[in-house]
Amino acid sequence: MFRLIETIRLHDGRFNNLGYHEQRMHRAMKEIFGVDQKVNLEEMLSPYPKPASGLYKCRLVYNNKTHQVEFTSYTIRPAHWLRIVHDDTISYDHKFEDRKEIDNNFKKRGNCDDVLIIKKGKVTDTSRANILFRSGNGWITPTSLLLPGTMRQSLLDSKKIAEEEIHVDELSRFKSFKLVNAMLMFDSPERSIENIIP
């Protein structure tokens, strides 16, 4: 039986972007298990005691029958350098607990902090986050992503970023990049585009 994960940011006792997590869970439950039912995360998470202060990662592991919840203190892992890796067959359109394909690519990072996965010449994601590129005064994210992130979608909906197809040979036109995911907000560190290496 497949199991999926939602990683939810909890900061000083407040969850972030619950509505976007609910949308993603609803899509996964419908497409994988055939269950077309709205998800109520407030209700699902309310029985679990949560820390009242500090930054925590709420890890929800679930399928159509059961779910498990755990809270762990969160410290941002820096990603100063990204290694380009090519994988034309990778597929990760739902947030599965099984990350073998992702992990196999991550092992190719060498002395870099993470990998930037290229699929059929197009930029997708890193092993743990969606990527944004600075274009002039704005920010662009690839349309050819692997996993629709909740923070990414929130930033698109609020018009803070835009989508564009990005080929690997176009990276030099950008000045810098940053990573976003459920735990990394829009104010995450910005790195030079030169920190992405072949």
C-alpha positions as CSV (number, residue, x, y, z in Angstrom):
1,M,0.0,0.0,0.0
2,F,1.4,3.4,-1.0
3,R,2.0,5.9,1.7
4,L,2.3,9.6,1.2
5,I,3.7,12.5,3.2
6,E,2.8,16.0,4.0
7,T,5.4,18.2,5.6
8,I,3.7,21.1,7.3
9,R,5.5,24.1,8.8
10,L,4.6,24.9,12.5
11,H,5.9,28.2,13.8
12,D,5.1,29.4,17.3
13,G,2.1,27.0,17.5
14,R,0.6,28.1,14.1
15,F,0.4,25.9,11.0
16,N,1.3,27.4,7.6
17,N,-0.6,27.0,4.3
18,L,-2.9,24.3,5.6
19,G,-5.4,25.0,2.7
20,Y,-2.7,24.2,0.1
21,H,-1.7,21.0,1.9
22,E,-5.4,20.0,2.0
23,Q,-5.7,20.6,-1.8
24,R,-2.6,18.4,-2.5
25,M,-3.8,15.6,-0.2
26,H,-7.3,15.7,-1.8
27,R,-5.7,15.4,-5.2
28,A,-3.5,12.5,-4.1
29,M,-6.4,10.6,-2.4
30,K,-8.6,11.0,-5.4
31,E,-6.0,10.1,-8.1
32,I,-4.3,7.2,-6.2
33,F,-7.0,5.7,-4.0
34,G,-10.2,6.9,-5.7
35,V,-11.4,8.7,-2.6
36,D,-13.0,12.0,-3.5
37,Q,-13.4,13.6,-0.1
38,K,-12.3,16.9,1.3
39,V,-9.4,16.9,3.8
40,N,-9.7,18.8,7.1
41,L,-6.2,19.1,8.5
42,E,-7.2,21.2,11.5
43,E,-9.5,18.3,12.5
44,M,-7.0,15.6,11.7
45,L,-4.1,17.3,13.6
46,S,-6.1,18.6,16.6
47,P,-5.7,15.4,18.7
48,Y,-1.9,15.7,18.6
49,P,-0.2,17.9,21.2
50,K,1.9,20.5,19.3
51,P,4.8,22.7,20.5
52,A,3.7,26.2,21.3
53,S,6.9,28.0,20.4
54,G,9.7,27.6,18.0
55,L,10.0,26.2,14.4
56,Y,8.9,22.6,13.9
57,K,8.3,20.3,11.0
58,C,5.0,18.4,11.3
59,R,5.4,15.2,9.3
60,L,2.1,13.6,8.3
61,V,2.3,10.1,6.8
62,Y,-0.9,8.8,5.4
63,N,-2.9,6.6,3.0
64,N,-6.6,6.0,2.6
65,K,-6.8,4.0,5.8
66,T,-4.5,5.5,8.4
67,H,-2.2,8.4,9.3
68,Q,0.7,9.1,11.6
69,V,1.9,12.5,12.9
70,E,5.1,13.6,14.4
71,F,6.7,16.9,15.3
72,T,10.4,17.6,15.1
73,S,12.4,20.7,15.7
74,Y,13.5,22.2,12.4
75,T,16.8,23.7,11.4
76,I,17.3,24.9,7.8
77,R,19.9,22.8,5.9
78,P,21.9,25.3,3.7
79,A,22.0,24.7,0.0
80,H,24.9,26.9,-1.2
81,W,25.8,24.7,-4.2
82,L,23.7,22.6,-6.6
83,R,25.0,19.9,-8.9
84,I,23.1,19.4,-12.2
85,V,22.0,15.8,-12.8
86,H,20.0,14.5,-15.7
87,D,17.2,12.0,-15.3
88,D,14.8,11.6,-18.2
89,T,12.6,9.0,-16.6
90,I,12.1,10.4,-13.1
91,S,8.5,10.8,-11.9
92,Y,7.4,12.2,-8.5
93,D,4.0,13.9,-9.1
94,H,2.8,13.0,-5.6
95,K,4.7,13.3,-2.3
96,F,5.3,9.6,-1.8
97,E,7.1,8.2,1.2
98,D,9.1,6.1,-1.2
99,R,11.7,8.6,-2.6
100,K,14.1,6.1,-4.2
101,E,14.3,7.9,-7.5
102,I,15.0,11.3,-5.8
103,D,17.5,9.7,-3.4
104,N,19.4,8.1,-6.2
105,N,19.8,11.5,-7.9
106,F,20.8,13.1,-4.6
107,K,23.7,10.6,-4.2
108,K,25.2,12.2,-7.4
109,R,25.7,15.6,-5.7
110,G,29.4,15.1,-5.1
111,N,30.7,17.9,-2.9
112,C,27.6,20.0,-3.5
113,D,24.7,20.4,-1.0
114,D,21.9,19.2,-3.3
115,V,21.1,18.4,-7.0
116,L,19.2,20.2,-9.6
117,I,17.3,17.6,-11.6
118,I,17.0,18.1,-15.4
119,K,14.4,16.0,-17.2
120,K,14.6,15.9,-21.0
121,G,16.5,19.1,-21.1
122,K,14.1,21.0,-18.8
123,V,14.8,22.3,-15.3
124,T,12.6,20.6,-12.6
125,D,13.3,20.7,-8.9
126,T,16.1,20.0,-6.4
127,S,15.8,16.8,-4.2
128,R,13.9,18.6,-1.5
129,A,12.5,21.9,-2.9
130,N,11.1,23.8,-5.8
131,I,13.5,26.3,-7.3
132,L,13.1,30.0,-8.2
133,F,15.3,32.1,-10.4
134,R,15.8,35.8,-10.3
135,S,14.8,37.4,-13.7
136,G,15.4,41.2,-13.5
137,N,13.4,42.3,-10.5
138,G,11.1,39.3,-10.5
139,W,11.2,35.6,-9.8
140,I,10.5,32.7,-12.2
141,T,9.8,29.0,-11.4
142,P,10.0,26.2,-13.9
143,T,6.7,24.9,-15.3
144,S,8.4,21.5,-15.7
145,L,8.5,20.8,-12.0
146,L,8.4,17.3,-10.5
147,L,6.2,18.0,-7.4
148,P,3.7,20.9,-7.1
149,G,4.9,22.5,-3.8
150,T,2.5,24.2,-1.4
151,M,4.8,27.2,-0.9
152,R,5.3,27.4,-4.7
153,Q,1.6,27.4,-5.3
154,S,1.0,30.0,-2.6
155,L,3.6,32.3,-4.2
156,L,2.1,31.9,-7.7
157,D,-1.4,32.6,-6.4
158,S,-0.2,35.8,-4.7
159,K,1.6,36.9,-7.9
160,K,5.0,37.0,-6.1
161,I,6.5,34.6,-8.7
162,A,5.6,33.6,-12.3
163,E,5.9,30.3,-14.2
164,E,8.0,29.7,-17.3
165,E,9.5,26.8,-19.1
166,I,13.3,26.8,-18.4
167,H,15.8,24.7,-20.4
168,V,19.1,23.8,-18.7
169,D,21.1,25.8,-21.4
170,E,19.2,28.9,-20.4
171,L,20.3,29.0,-16.8
172,S,23.1,31.6,-17.5
173,R,20.4,34.3,-18.2
174,F,19.5,34.3,-14.6
175,K,21.4,36.1,-11.8
176,S,20.6,34.0,-8.8
177,F,18.3,31.3,-7.4
178,K,16.6,30.4,-4.2
179,L,14.7,27.3,-2.9
180,V,11.2,27.1,-1.5
181,N,9.2,24.3,0.1
182,A,6.8,23.9,3.0
183,M,9.6,24.8,5.5
184,L,11.5,27.3,3.3
185,M,9.6,30.6,2.9
186,F,10.0,33.2,0.2
187,D,12.7,34.9,2.3
188,S,15.0,31.9,2.0
189,P,18.7,32.6,1.1
190,E,19.5,33.8,-2.4
191,R,22.5,32.2,-4.1
192,S,24.5,33.2,-7.3
193,I,23.5,31.3,-10.4
194,E,27.2,30.4,-10.6
195,N,26.6,28.1,-7.6
196,I,24.8,25.7,-10.0
197,I,27.5,23.5,-11.5
198,P,27.5,20.7,-14.2
